[in-house]
Amino acid sequence: MANEEKTYLSKEKLEDLKKELEYLKTEKRKEVAESLEYARSLGDLSENAEYQEAGRLQTEVEDRISVIEALLRSAIIVSDYKGGVINIGSTVTVEKEGDQMKKTYRIVGSEESNMAQGKISNRSPLGAALIGKKKGDRAFVKTPNGEVPYVIVSVE
């Protein structure tokens, strides 16, 4: 994959992915191989649900290993971004125009986005609209119902 897109990861997420990869390559692969071996011992593979399930699990594990390896190859490590201009790693407080409710988000790479934790992807409509803006700027987010204006209250 010569033209893999860059993946923005925090140091913490990078370490989590490395640990998951190590677990999958060692313990999980061994576990799946043992399941396959046991299922083979049960006989007729064409009607063997255990064998089919173990095969499906093996495919999932190998697919996940491939995905993590690709992410690690294309990773760009970001740290908390300090500065006036919003970038990946910034923590931003915004207010939808006409709505007094402020919301704070951390801009992260798409692999780490998690709305419940207030982490939005730099590729999400809001994240993309905020990149490059400063405190006091307006950002317009395209939605199915038209553009929604946000005011940037603070950038950390």
NORSULSUL-V351943 format. One record per residue. N is the residue number from 1. RES is the residue in three letters. D_FIRST is the distance of its C-alpha to the first C-alpha in Angstrom with 2 decimals. Layout:
n:N res:RES d_first:D_FIRST
n:N res:RES d_first:D_FIRST
This chain:
n:1 res:MET d_first:0.00
n:2 res:ALA d_first:3.75
n:3 res:ASN d_first:5.67
n:4 res:GLU d_first:5.84
n:5 res:GLU d_first:9.59
n:6 res:LYS d_first:11.91
n:7 res:THR d_first:13.87
n:8 res:TYR d_first:17.52
n:9 res:LEU d_first:19.31
n:10 res:SER d_first:22.85
n:11 res:LYS d_first:23.73
n:12 res:GLU d_first:25.27
n:13 res:LYS d_first:22.27
n:14 res:LEU d_first:20.12
n:15 res:GLU d_first:22.88
n:16 res:ASP d_first:23.14
n:17 res:LEU d_first:19.51
n:18 res:LYS d_first:19.97
n:19 res:LYS d_first:23.21
n:20 res:GLU d_first:21.85
n:21 res:LEU d_first:19.12
n:22 res:GLU d_first:21.94
n:23 res:TYR d_first:24.20
n:24 res:LEU d_first:21.83
n:25 res:LYS d_first:21.08
n:26 res:THR d_first:24.79
n:27 res:GLU d_first:27.32
n:28 res:LYS d_first:25.60
n:29 res:ARG d_first:24.17
n:30 res:LYS d_first:27.70
n:31 res:GLU d_first:29.35
n:32 res:VAL d_first:27.37
n:33 res:ALA d_first:28.07
n:34 res:GLU d_first:31.74
n:35 res:SER d_first:31.81
n:36 res:LEU d_first:30.44
n:37 res:GLU d_first:33.01
n:38 res:TYR d_first:35.79
n:39 res:ALA d_first:34.92
n:40 res:ARG d_first:34.93
n:41 res:SER d_first:38.38
n:42 res:LEU d_first:39.70
n:43 res:GLY d_first:39.75
n:44 res:ASP d_first:38.79
n:45 res:LEU d_first:35.04
n:46 res:SER d_first:35.26
n:47 res:GLU d_first:37.37
n:48 res:ASN d_first:36.25
n:49 res:ALA d_first:35.03
n:50 res:GLU d_first:34.32
n:51 res:TYR d_first:32.02
n:52 res:GLN d_first:30.17
n:53 res:GLU d_first:29.84
n:54 res:ALA d_first:28.62
n:55 res:GLY d_first:26.00
n:56 res:ARG d_first:24.85
n:57 res:LEU d_first:24.77
n:58 res:GLN d_first:22.76
n:59 res:THR d_first:20.06
n:60 res:GLU d_first:20.14
n:61 res:VAL d_first:19.97
n:62 res:GLU d_first:16.99
n:63 res:ASP d_first:15.11
n:64 res:ARG d_first:16.19
n:65 res:ILE d_first:15.18
n:66 res:SER d_first:11.53
n:67 res:VAL d_first:11.80
n:68 res:ILE d_first:13.65
n:69 res:GLU d_first:11.46
n:70 res:ALA d_first:8.51
n:71 res:LEU d_first:11.48
n:72 res:LEU d_first:12.89
n:73 res:ARG d_first:10.06
n:74 res:SER d_first:10.15
n:75 res:ALA d_first:13.91
n:76 res:ILE d_first:16.62
n:77 res:ILE d_first:19.98
n:78 res:VAL d_first:22.78
n:79 res:SER d_first:26.40
n:80 res:ASP d_first:29.29
n:81 res:TYR d_first:29.58
n:82 res:LYS d_first:33.10
n:83 res:GLY d_first:34.18
n:84 res:GLY d_first:35.58
n:85 res:VAL d_first:32.47
n:86 res:ILE d_first:30.31
n:87 res:ASN d_first:26.77
n:88 res:ILE d_first:24.42
n:89 res:GLY d_first:26.72
n:90 res:SER d_first:29.85
n:91 res:THR d_first:32.45
n:92 res:VAL d_first:34.01
n:93 res:THR d_first:37.18
n:94 res:VAL d_first:37.57
n:95 res:GLU d_first:40.35
n:96 res:LYS d_first:40.13
n:97 res:GLU d_first:42.74
n:98 res:GLY d_first:45.94
n:99 res:ASP d_first:45.05
n:100 res:GLN d_first:46.37
n:101 res:MET d_first:43.89
n:102 res:LYS d_first:41.49
n:103 res:LYS d_first:38.12
n:104 res:THR d_first:36.03
n:105 res:TYR d_first:32.25
n:106 res:ARG d_first:29.72
n:107 res:ILE d_first:26.61
n:108 res:VAL d_first:23.51
n:109 res:GLY d_first:19.77
n:110 res:SER d_first:19.07
n:111 res:GLU d_first:18.40
n:112 res:GLU d_first:22.00
n:113 res:SER d_first:23.90
n:114 res:ASN d_first:27.12
n:115 res:MET d_first:29.99
n:116 res:ALA d_first:32.53
n:117 res:GLN d_first:31.87
n:118 res:GLY d_first:31.85
n:119 res:LYS d_first:28.18
n:120 res:ILE d_first:26.55
n:121 res:SER d_first:23.01
n:122 res:ASN d_first:22.52
n:123 res:ARG d_first:21.04
n:124 res:SER d_first:24.15
n:125 res:PRO d_first:26.82
n:126 res:LEU d_first:29.13
n:127 res:GLY d_first:26.63
n:128 res:ALA d_first:25.26
n:129 res:ALA d_first:28.91
n:130 res:LEU d_first:29.97
n:131 res:ILE d_first:27.42
n:132 res:GLY d_first:29.39
n:133 res:LYS d_first:32.77
n:134 res:LYS d_first:35.74
n:135 res:LYS d_first:38.69
n:136 res:GLY d_first:40.97
n:137 res:ASP d_first:38.39
n:138 res:ARG d_first:37.86
n:139 res:ALA d_first:34.50
n:140 res:PHE d_first:34.29
n:141 res:VAL d_first:32.15
n:142 res:LYS d_first:31.55
n:143 res:THR d_first:32.63
n:144 res:PRO d_first:33.67
n:145 res:ASN d_first:37.22
n:146 res:GLY d_first:36.62
n:147 res:GLU d_first:35.90
n:148 res:VAL d_first:37.06
n:149 res:PRO d_first:38.13
n:150 res:TYR d_first:37.70
n:151 res:VAL d_first:39.49
n:152 res:ILE d_first:37.87
n:153 res:VAL d_first:40.57
n:154 res:SER d_first:38.99
n:155 res:VAL d_first:35.90
n:156 res:GLU d_first:35.49
